Amino acid sequence: MSLKFIKNKKTWGRLVIAFFVIWMLFFDANSYIYQQEYNSEINKLEQTIEFYETEIQKNKQTLHDFSIQKNLNNYAREKYHYKKEDEQLYLIEYDTLD
């Protein structure tokens, strides 16, 4: 029975194809597992790119706002509580808990 198994060309063909498929799925440098890892890394990098592009747009808008001196003064007063020497500053905090 083992002699028939060895001489059968269909069996050898199936074994070679099965070996090739298993090799390509798991062991090759371009295997399915590696491709999935690469795709997830690409998705993470694309999300990072989108995040930084939106941050760049926000920073460009802030720089544009700072180009006008009046806006710069208002921004510093509101954001960092700056005041002139002869002014008094009153901070009103609202309770966010209802």
Secondary structure as UniProt FT lines:
FT   HELIX           2..7
FT   HELIX           9..22
FT   HELIX           23..27
FT   TURN            29..30
FT   HELIX           32..66
FT   HELIX           69..80
FT   TURN            85..86
//
